[in-house]
Amino acid sequence: MTLKVRFAPSPTGMLHVGNARMALVNYLYARNVGGTFLLRVDDTDQERSKPEYEQGIKDGLTWLGLSWDEEEHQSARMERYEDVFEDLKSKGLVYDCYETPEELDYMRKRLRSRGKPPIYDRSALELSDEAKEKLKSEGRQAHWRFKLPQDDIEWTDLVQGDKKFLAANLADPVIRRADGTFLYMMPSAIDDIDMDVTHVLRGEDHVSNTAVQIAMFKVMNDGKFPEFAHLPLLSGTEGEKLSKRIGSLSLAELKEDGLEAMAINSLLAHLGTSENVEATDDMDALVKSFDIASFGRGTPKFDSKELDRLNSKLLHDMDWATASARLDIEGADETFWEAVRPNLSRLKDTKDWADIVFGKVTPVIEDADFAKAAMAVLPEGTWDDTTWKTWTNAVKEATGAKGKGLFMPLRQALTGMNHGPELGVLLPLLGREKVEARLRGETA
């Protein structure tokens, strides 16, 4: 059977780096072995699921270069879930319960106070039909639980190794709410069976869910279930939990900030592995080098500084043919690009350089005599990356200025700003004519 993985986001918020990592890992695994990458939109929560979130997820995946082979929506499969539910009910594998949330919370607290795991006691199974009718007459509506077998659940995880859950420590999961809507567990297992998913790669926060779902797989799929791999969740540099509610870590905002998609891919593909994190603009290279066995069990840390480093490296290595296709800057050429790219941390920063080199700048001249003296010692001949040092040494000699008193007036005259791109790189790009005009105080 062909390997098939799925990325199954819920469209209830922005796509964040944690989810993007799982999408990337699934994509790389599928492409590495010639398998299938399924995008399954888990949109059973109709109240919180929004079309704009789904589109944002798809836009994020497309930006990262993660193309999917198949697409499914859980909201289109409700009839299928209903059929399976009725089948399970006919076999006595699901049962109706009538406790309120407050009563269930009290039960859990009482069990904890006795040092016992907060496991549902299956008291609803003891209810007679008459008792159920009485509860319904009080306005209570049934929620439904899946009846777990009394066998311990074991599997060999591709990342976590051998896993075992004792039946005594697992509670029968609620699979259907009182309002009739289905919770995550059962539809997900049904989909994995129907869609021939062979491998489920997800975060380690799903490990206990997997134990429950394996029980469901065994009942619904003749004892067969997919391979599982549970990756440690990303944390911040201080060990704090990442969340899709941290806006600065949403893909949309990372893109808006000017980060390269392949910088993100380069980082996320290697976080948690034994491999060095190196910047690459080649997705095929990430595919070929992918190995699920390289992922460890330690908590990987997402470091924005590391991401910045990778981003800068990609820009510094970017050739003019690639850059020119993405830049819309009149007058920019390969000479300009070769000069500025070693100084870029974001591609959009190129505009700051271009505005100074190709645009009209109104210089700030606070000391006309200083500017005149600086112009008088401008180096002759062709300007290159050594010209700035030669010139500033000459200006220092002629005026006695040094430090900020030397460099700030020159920056203000040449750029009209107090801060900006490196002047040593700018000077040859500006050329003598423009530099002299700005030193005279002319807009040029």
C-alpha positions as a Python dict, from the first residue, in 0.01 Angstrom:
ca = {
    (1, 'M'): (0, 0, 0),
    (2, 'T'): (125, 348, -89),
    (3, 'L'): (220, 561, 208),
    (4, 'K'): (-38, 827, 279),
    (5, 'V'): (-24, 1102, 540),
    (6, 'R'): (-262, 1380, 628),
    (7, 'F'): (-244, 1730, 766),
    (8, 'A'): (-574, 1796, 939),
    (9, 'P'): (-602, 2154, 1066),
    (10, 'S'): (-911, 2304, 1222),
    (11, 'P'): (-1001, 2636, 1055),
    (12, 'T'): (-1061, 2810, 1386),
    (13, 'G'): (-760, 3041, 1384),
    (14, 'M'): (-444, 3146, 1206),
    (15, 'L'): (-186, 2889, 1100),
    (16, 'H'): (105, 2915, 1344),
    (17, 'V'): (457, 2777, 1327),
    (18, 'G'): (374, 2470, 1535),
    (19, 'N'): (107, 2357, 1291),
    (20, 'A'): (319, 2462, 994),
    (21, 'R'): (595, 2234, 1122),
    (22, 'M'): (358, 1938, 1134),
    (23, 'A'): (235, 2016, 782),
    (24, 'L'): (595, 2035, 660),
    (25, 'V'): (698, 1710, 830),
    (26, 'N'): (402, 1527, 677),
    (27, 'Y'): (474, 1678, 335),
    (28, 'L'): (844, 1588, 344),
    (29, 'Y'): (770, 1234, 460),
    (30, 'A'): (521, 1178, 177),
    (31, 'R'): (745, 1326, -91),
    (32, 'N'): (1050, 1138, 37),
    (33, 'V'): (890, 800, -36),
    (34, 'G'): (662, 896, -324),
    (35, 'G'): (352, 890, -106),
    (36, 'T'): (35, 1098, -90),
    (37, 'F'): (-15, 1417, 110),
    (38, 'L'): (-377, 1476, 208),
    (39, 'L'): (-515, 1807, 334),
    (40, 'R'): (-816, 1730, 551),
    (41, 'V'): (-1000, 2029, 690),
    (42, 'D'): (-1139, 1932, 1030),
    (43, 'D'): (-1430, 2174, 1028),
    (44, 'T'): (-1688, 1991, 1236),
    (45, 'D'): (-1696, 2285, 1478),
    (46, 'Q'): (-1932, 2493, 1267),
    (47, 'E'): (-1952, 2775, 1520),
    (48, 'R'): (-1577, 2844, 1533),
    (49, 'S'): (-1474, 2732, 1184),
    (50, 'K'): (-1445, 3027, 944),
    (51, 'P'): (-1386, 3033, 566),
    (52, 'E'): (-1124, 3305, 611),
    (53, 'Y'): (-925, 3083, 847),
    (54, 'E'): (-939, 2794, 602),
    (55, 'Q'): (-820, 3020, 323),
    (56, 'G'): (-545, 3152, 547),
    (57, 'I'): (-428, 2797, 616),
    (58, 'K'): (-424, 2714, 245),
    (59, 'D'): (-245, 3039, 162),
    (60, 'G'): (17, 2959, 425),
    (61, 'L'): (77, 2608, 293),
    (62, 'T'): (101, 2738, -63),
    (63, 'W'): (347, 3008, 41),
    (64, 'L'): (566, 2746, 208),
    (65, 'G'): (553, 2539, -111),
    (66, 'L'): (354, 2252, 39),
    (67, 'S'): (123, 2129, -236),
    (68, 'W'): (-137, 1870, -139),
    (69, 'D'): (-252, 1579, -354),
    (70, 'E'): (-602, 1539, -211),
    (71, 'E'): (-841, 1755, -14),
    (72, 'E'): (-1133, 1661, 210),
    (73, 'H'): (-1369, 1845, 444),
    (74, 'Q'): (-1520, 1681, 749),
    (75, 'S'): (-1826, 1906, 722),
    (76, 'A'): (-1917, 1723, 400),
    (77, 'R'): (-1904, 1382, 570),
    (78, 'M'): (-2161, 1418, 847),
    (79, 'E'): (-2387, 1152, 697),
    (80, 'R'): (-2099, 905, 703),
    (81, 'Y'): (-2027, 979, 1069),
    (82, 'E'): (-2395, 935, 1148),
    (83, 'D'): (-2401, 594, 978),
    (84, 'V'): (-2096, 473, 1170),
    (85, 'F'): (-2236, 608, 1494),
    (86, 'E'): (-2562, 418, 1445),
    (87, 'D'): (-2368, 102, 1365),
    (88, 'L'): (-2162, 137, 1682),
    (89, 'K'): (-2478, 202, 1881),
    (90, 'S'): (-2642, -112, 1744),
    (91, 'K'): (-2341, -311, 1863),
    (92, 'G'): (-2347, -160, 2211),
    (93, 'L'): (-2014, 17, 2157),
    (94, 'V'): (-2147, 364, 2239),
    (95, 'Y'): (-2379, 459, 2522),
    (96, 'D'): (-2583, 759, 2626),
    (97, 'C'): (-2502, 964, 2937),
    (98, 'Y'): (-2696, 1239, 3110),
    (99, 'E'): (-2459, 1403, 3358),
    (100, 'T'): (-2427, 1780, 3344),
    (101, 'P'): (-2082, 1941, 3304),
    (102, 'E'): (-2102, 2046, 3668),
    (103, 'E'): (-2174, 1691, 3783),
    (104, 'L'): (-1887, 1552, 3578),
    (105, 'D'): (-1653, 1815, 3719),
    (106, 'Y'): (-1759, 1719, 4071),
    (107, 'M'): (-1693, 1351, 3995),
    (108, 'R'): (-1343, 1428, 3870),
    (109, 'K'): (-1260, 1641, 4174),
    (110, 'R'): (-1389, 1373, 4410),
    (111, 'L'): (-1176, 1104, 4245),
    (112, 'R'): (-865, 1324, 4254),
    (113, 'S'): (-921, 1397, 4622),
    (114, 'R'): (-909, 1022, 4681),
    (115, 'G'): (-586, 988, 4485),
    (116, 'K'): (-758, 812, 4195),
    (117, 'P'): (-739, 895, 3824),
    (118, 'P'): (-1038, 1105, 3709),
    (119, 'I'): (-1185, 822, 3501),
    (120, 'Y'): (-1556, 812, 3419),
    (121, 'D'): (-1716, 529, 3619),
    (122, 'R'): (-1963, 417, 3349),
    (123, 'S'): (-2253, 480, 3584),
    (124, 'A'): (-2469, 567, 3283),
    (125, 'L'): (-2458, 201, 3179),
    (126, 'E'): (-2657, 119, 3491),
    (127, 'L'): (-2944, 350, 3402),
    (128, 'S'): (-3274, 181, 3325),
    (129, 'D'): (-3492, 298, 3040),
    (130, 'E'): (-3729, 441, 3299),
    (131, 'A'): (-3446, 638, 3463),
    (132, 'K'): (-3337, 774, 3127),
    (133, 'E'): (-3689, 888, 3045),
    (134, 'K'): (-3709, 1064, 3379),
    (135, 'L'): (-3382, 1247, 3310),
    (136, 'K'): (-3507, 1348, 2967),
    (137, 'S'): (-3829, 1479, 3120),
    (138, 'E'): (-3612, 1706, 3335),
    (139, 'G'): (-3478, 1861, 3016),
    (140, 'R'): (-3152, 1670, 3004),
    (141, 'Q'): (-3016, 1567, 2666),
    (142, 'A'): (-2786, 1272, 2616),
    (143, 'H'): (-2422, 1294, 2525),
    (144, 'W'): (-2258, 979, 2398),
    (145, 'R'): (-1942, 793, 2497),
    (146, 'F'): (-1742, 528, 2314),
    (147, 'K'): (-1708, 213, 2524),
    (148, 'L'): (-1339, 130, 2540),
    (149, 'P'): (-1234, -235, 2562),
    (150, 'Q'): (-1078, -357, 2886),
    (151, 'D'): (-752, -444, 2711),
    (152, 'D'): (-437, -237, 2752),
    (153, 'I'): (-341, -46, 2436),
    (154, 'E'): (8, -73, 2291),
    (155, 'W'): (189, 46, 1981),
    (156, 'T'): (541, 123, 1863),
    (157, 'D'): (570, 492, 1791),
    (158, 'L'): (811, 601, 1515),
    (159, 'V'): (949, 876, 1742),
    (160, 'Q'): (846, 790, 2097),
    (161, 'G'): (921, 417, 2080),
    (162, 'D'): (708, 156, 2257),
    (163, 'K'): (394, 305, 2414),
    (164, 'K'): (148, 139, 2648),
    (165, 'F'): (-170, 271, 2807),
    (166, 'L'): (-340, 73, 3081),
    (167, 'A'): (-712, 32, 3024),
    (168, 'A'): (-773, 129, 3387),
    (169, 'N'): (-628, 474, 3318),
    (170, 'L'): (-840, 556, 3014),
    (171, 'A'): (-1185, 709, 3031),
    (172, 'D'): (-1452, 630, 2777),
    (173, 'P'): (-1434, 938, 2552),
    (174, 'V'): (-1733, 1156, 2475),
    (175, 'I'): (-1775, 1131, 2099),
    (176, 'R'): (-2104, 1320, 2059),
    (177, 'R'): (-2227, 1626, 2240),
    (178, 'A'): (-2578, 1677, 2374),
    (179, 'D'): (-2650, 1907, 2079),
    (180, 'G'): (-2578, 1621, 1838),
    (181, 'T'): (-2243, 1743, 1707),
    (182, 'F'): (-1947, 1508, 1695),
    (183, 'L'): (-1621, 1567, 1878),
    (184, 'Y'): (-1280, 1517, 1722),
    (185, 'M'): (-1203, 1154, 1810),
    (186, 'M'): (-1443, 943, 1609),
    (187, 'P'): (-1465, 1142, 1283),
    (188, 'S'): (-1086, 1157, 1268),
    (189, 'A'): (-1056, 779, 1299),
    (190, 'I'): (-1332, 720, 1045),
    (191, 'D'): (-1161, 952, 799),
    (192, 'D'): (-823, 785, 842),
    (193, 'I'): (-984, 450, 763),
    (194, 'D'): (-1194, 568, 469),
    (195, 'M'): (-911, 773, 319),
    (196, 'D'): (-651, 497, 352),
    (197, 'V'): (-419, 699, 574),
    (198, 'T'): (-120, 477, 654),
    (199, 'H'): (86, 707, 878),
    (200, 'V'): (-27, 972, 1128),
    (201, 'L'): (244, 1223, 1218),
    (202, 'R'): (139, 1476, 1481),
    (203, 'G'): (233, 1644, 1807),
    (204, 'E'): (295, 1452, 2128),
    (205, 'D'): (-4, 1625, 2284),
    (206, 'H'): (-211, 1369, 2091),
    (207, 'V'): (-50, 1059, 2245),
    (208, 'S'): (-342, 984, 2479),
    (209, 'N'): (-584, 1052, 2192),
    (210, 'T'): (-396, 794, 1989),
    (211, 'A'): (-450, 529, 2255),
    (212, 'V'): (-824, 591, 2241),
    (213, 'Q'): (-831, 607, 1862),
    (214, 'I'): (-640, 281, 1828),
    (215, 'A'): (-924, 119, 2022),
    (216, 'M'): (-1165, 274, 1772),
    (217, 'F'): (-956, 158, 1476),
    (218, 'K'): (-956, -197, 1607),
    (219, 'V'): (-1335, -198, 1630),
    (220, 'M'): (-1403, -19, 1302),
    (221, 'N'): (-1118, -153, 1087),
    (222, 'D'): (-1078, -521, 1172),
    (223, 'G'): (-798, -461, 1420),
    (224, 'K'): (-581, -258, 1180),
    (225, 'F'): (-454, 93, 1256),
    (226, 'P'): (-199, 334, 1101),
    (227, 'E'): (160, 384, 1204),
    (228, 'F'): (198, 675, 1446),
    (229, 'A'): (474, 927, 1507),
    (230, 'H'): (436, 1185, 1784),
    (231, 'L'): (683, 1472, 1766),
    (232, 'P'): (767, 1686, 2071),
    (233, 'L'): (597, 2023, 2060),
    (234, 'L'): (796, 2337, 1989),
    (235, 'S'): (866, 2573, 2274),
    (236, 'G'): (1001, 2926, 2291),
    (237, 'T'): (1362, 2995, 2379),
    (238, 'E'): (1269, 3007, 2749),
    (239, 'G'): (1071, 2686, 2729),
    (240, 'E'): (734, 2859, 2706),
    (241, 'K'): (455, 2698, 2507),
    (242, 'L'): (387, 2824, 2156),
    (243, 'S'): (28, 2898, 2066),
    (244, 'K'): (-165, 2988, 1754),
    (245, 'R'): (-288, 3284, 1953),
    (246, 'I'): (61, 3433, 1964),
    (247, 'G'): (17, 3651, 1657),
    (248, 'S'): (386, 3717, 1604),
    (249, 'L'): (431, 3348, 1530),
    (250, 'S'): (149, 3316, 1277),
    (251, 'L'): (266, 3241, 924),
    (252, 'A'): (76, 3541, 792),
    (253, 'E'): (269, 3777, 1017),
    (254, 'L'): (601, 3607, 953),
    (255, 'K'): (537, 3657, 583),
    (256, 'E'): (434, 4018, 640),
    (257, 'D'): (756, 4070, 835),
    (258, 'G'): (947, 3977, 522),
    (259, 'L'): (1072, 3632, 614),
    (260, 'E'): (1153, 3392, 333),
    (261, 'A'): (937, 3079, 316),
    (262, 'M'): (1245, 2861, 271),
    (263, 'A'): (1406, 3012, 580),
    (264, 'I'): (1105, 2891, 777),
    (265, 'N'): (1116, 2552, 604),
    (266, 'S'): (1489, 2520, 668),
    (267, 'L'): (1436, 2576, 1039),
    (268, 'L'): (1119, 2374, 1091),
    (269, 'A'): (1244, 2074, 893),
    (270, 'H'): (1538, 2028, 1128),
    (271, 'L'): (1406, 2139, 1467),
    (272, 'G'): (1407, 1841, 1698),
    (273, 'T'): (1643, 1635, 1482),
    (274, 'S'): (2008, 1547, 1524),
    (275, 'E'): (2094, 1738, 1205),
    (276, 'N'): (2250, 2083, 1179),
    (277, 'V'): (2013, 2360, 1078),
    (278, 'E'): (2137, 2507, 752),
    (279, 'A'): (1966, 2750, 516),
    (280, 'T'): (1859, 2606, 182),
    (281, 'D'): (1642, 2741, -97),
    (282, 'D'): (1596, 2390, -238),
    (283, 'M'): (1283, 2206, -122),
    (284, 'D'): (1398, 1892, -303),
    (285, 'A'): (1707, 1888, -81),
    (286, 'L'): (1485, 1891, 229),
    (287, 'V'): (1277, 1610, 80),
    (288, 'K'): (1577, 1392, 1),
    (289, 'S'): (1737, 1440, 343),
    (290, 'F'): (1419, 1380, 544),
    (291, 'D'): (1433, 1092, 792),
    (292, 'I'): (1166, 1045, 1056),
    (293, 'A'): (1416, 843, 1259),
    (294, 'S'): (1629, 1155, 1308),
    (295, 'F'): (1368, 1316, 1535),
    (296, 'G'): (1441, 1290, 1904),
    (297, 'R'): (1222, 1313, 2212),
    (298, 'G'): (1368, 1637, 2351),
    (299, 'T'): (1172, 1961, 2331),
    (300, 'P'): (1294, 2170, 2034),
    (301, 'K'): (1311, 2545, 2082),
    (302, 'F'): (1190, 2789, 1821),
    (303, 'D'): (1438, 3076, 1814),
    (304, 'S'): (1345, 3382, 1609),
    (305, 'K'): (1711, 3486, 1602),
    (306, 'E'): (1800, 3158, 1434),
    (307, 'L'): (1524, 3222, 1183),
    (308, 'D'): (1667, 3568, 1114),
    (309, 'R'): (2010, 3413, 1058),
    (310, 'L'): (1874, 3166, 806),
    (311, 'N'): (1676, 3439, 634),
    (312, 'S'): (1983, 3660, 596),
    (313, 'K'): (2187, 3369, 464),
    (314, 'L'): (1932, 3297, 192),
    (315, 'L'): (1931, 3662, 84),
    (316, 'H'): (2309, 3688, 88),
    (317, 'D'): (2326, 3383, -141),
    (318, 'M'): (2041, 3488, -371),
    (319, 'D'): (2149, 3552, -730),
    (320, 'W'): (2034, 3849, -936),
    (321, 'A'): (1810, 3638, -1162),
    (322, 'T'): (1607, 3528, -861),
    (323, 'A'): (1604, 3869, -695),
    (324, 'S'): (1513, 4062, -1010),
    (325, 'A'): (1200, 3852, -1056),
    (326, 'R'): (1080, 3963, -713),
    (327, 'L'): (1198, 4325, -703),
    (328, 'D'): (1000, 4604, -859),
    (329, 'I'): (1263, 4876, -840),
    (330, 'E'): (1326, 5102, -1135),
    (331, 'G'): (1696, 5134, -1206),
    (332, 'A'): (1806, 4836, -998),
    (333, 'D'): (2059, 4614, -1172),
    (334, 'E'): (2298, 4335, -1087),
    (335, 'T'): (2565, 4578, -967),
    (336, 'F'): (2316, 4731, -724),
    (337, 'W'): (2204, 4387, -603),
    (338, 'E'): (2555, 4253, -554),
    (339, 'A'): (2639, 4561, -348),
    (340, 'V'): (2338, 4556, -117),
    (341, 'R'): (2255, 4188, -69),
    (342, 'P'): (2527, 4116, 194),
    (343, 'N'): (2361, 4383, 409),
    (344, 'L'): (2003, 4258, 390),
    (345, 'S'): (1805, 4081, 659),
    (346, 'R'): (1476, 4113, 466),
    (347, 'L'): (1428, 4143, 91),
    (348, 'K'): (1194, 4436, 145),
    (349, 'D'): (1487, 4629, 295),
    (350, 'T'): (1615, 4662, -62),
    (351, 'K'): (1366, 4945, -106),
    (352, 'D'): (1542, 5152, 161),
    (353, 'W'): (1863, 5128, -37),
    (354, 'A'): (1691, 5194, -369),
    (355, 'D'): (1515, 5505, -237),
    (356, 'I'): (1852, 5656, -149),
    (357, 'V'): (2034, 5542, -464),
    (358, 'F'): (1767, 5595, -729),
    (359, 'G'): (1520, 5830, -562),
    (360, 'K'): (1523, 6200, -486),
    (361, 'V'): (1669, 6280, -145),
    (362, 'T'): (1648, 6615, 29),
    (363, 'P'): (1974, 6638, 223),
    (364, 'V'): (2002, 6770, 577),
    (365, 'I'): (2291, 7018, 591),
    (366, 'E'): (2343, 7171, 935),
    (367, 'D'): (2701, 7287, 870),
    (368, 'A'): (2753, 7412, 515),
    (369, 'D'): (3126, 7467, 571),
    (370, 'F'): (3170, 7106, 681),
    (371, 'A'): (2983, 6982, 373),
    (372, 'K'): (3193, 7206, 148),
    (373, 'A'): (3515, 7076, 305),
    (374, 'A'): (3396, 6716, 264),
    (375, 'M'): (3317, 6772, -102),
    (376, 'A'): (3661, 6922, -160),
    (377, 'V'): (3834, 6599, -58),
    (378, 'L'): (3613, 6354, -249),
    (379, 'P'): (3843, 6086, -397),
    (380, 'E'): (3918, 6096, -765),
    (381, 'G'): (3889, 5801, -1004),
    (382, 'T'): (3657, 5501, -988),
    (383, 'W'): (3483, 5448, -656),
    (384, 'D'): (3472, 5106, -492),
    (385, 'D'): (3425, 4950, -147),
    (386, 'T'): (3741, 5122, -19),
    (387, 'T'): (3635, 5473, -119),
    (388, 'W'): (3430, 5545, 194),
    (389, 'K'): (3721, 5481, 428),
    (390, 'T'): (3956, 5685, 211),
    (391, 'W'): (3712, 5975, 200),
    (392, 'T'): (3622, 5980, 571),
    (393, 'N'): (3991, 5975, 662),
    (394, 'A'): (4043, 6276, 436),
    (395, 'V'): (3740, 6458, 584),
    (396, 'K'): (3867, 6389, 934),
    (397, 'E'): (4206, 6531, 840),
    (398, 'A'): (4051, 6840, 679),
    (399, 'T'): (3793, 6924, 948),
    (400, 'G'): (3916, 6765, 1269),
    (401, 'A'): (3578, 6596, 1310),
    (402, 'K'): (3562, 6241, 1438),
    (403, 'G'): (3317, 5979, 1560),
    (404, 'K'): (2953, 6082, 1543),
    (405, 'G'): (3054, 6437, 1457),
    (406, 'L'): (3218, 6301, 1143),
    (407, 'F'): (2976, 6035, 1027),
    (408, 'M'): (2636, 6184, 1116),
    (409, 'P'): (2667, 6499, 901),
    (410, 'L'): (2778, 6285, 606),
    (411, 'R'): (2485, 6045, 650),
    (412, 'Q'): (2237, 6331, 680),
    (413, 'A'): (2376, 6496, 370),
    (414, 'L'): (2380, 6181, 156),
    (415, 'T'): (2057, 6016, 277),
    (416, 'G'): (1853, 6285, 453),
    (417, 'M'): (1824, 6048, 752),
    (418, 'N'): (1993, 5977, 1082),
    (419, 'H'): (1993, 5601, 1027),
    (420, 'G'): (1995, 5374, 728),
    (421, 'P'): (2199, 5152, 498),
    (422, 'E'): (2574, 5123, 524),
    (423, 'L'): (2735, 5429, 367),
    (424, 'G'): (3043, 5243, 254),
    (425, 'V'): (2825, 5039, 20),
    (426, 'L'): (2606, 5332, -81),
    (427, 'L'): (2882, 5567, -190),
    (428, 'P'): (2988, 5386, -511),
    (429, 'L'): (2622, 5331, -602),
    (430, 'L'): (2541, 5701, -564),
    (431, 'G'): (2832, 5818, -778),
    (432, 'R'): (3018, 6148, -771),
    (433, 'E'): (2753, 6364, -939),
    (434, 'K'): (2476, 6275, -694),
    (435, 'V'): (2706, 6294, -390),
    (436, 'E'): (2829, 6642, -486),
    (437, 'A'): (2474, 6764, -546),
    (438, 'R'): (2359, 6644, -205),
    (439, 'L'): (2663, 6794, -33),
    (440, 'R'): (2560, 7126, -189),
    (441, 'G'): (2219, 7083, -27),
    (442, 'E'): (2037, 7009, -352),
    (443, 'T'): (1753, 6757, -376),
    (444, 'A'): (1902, 6490, -597),
}
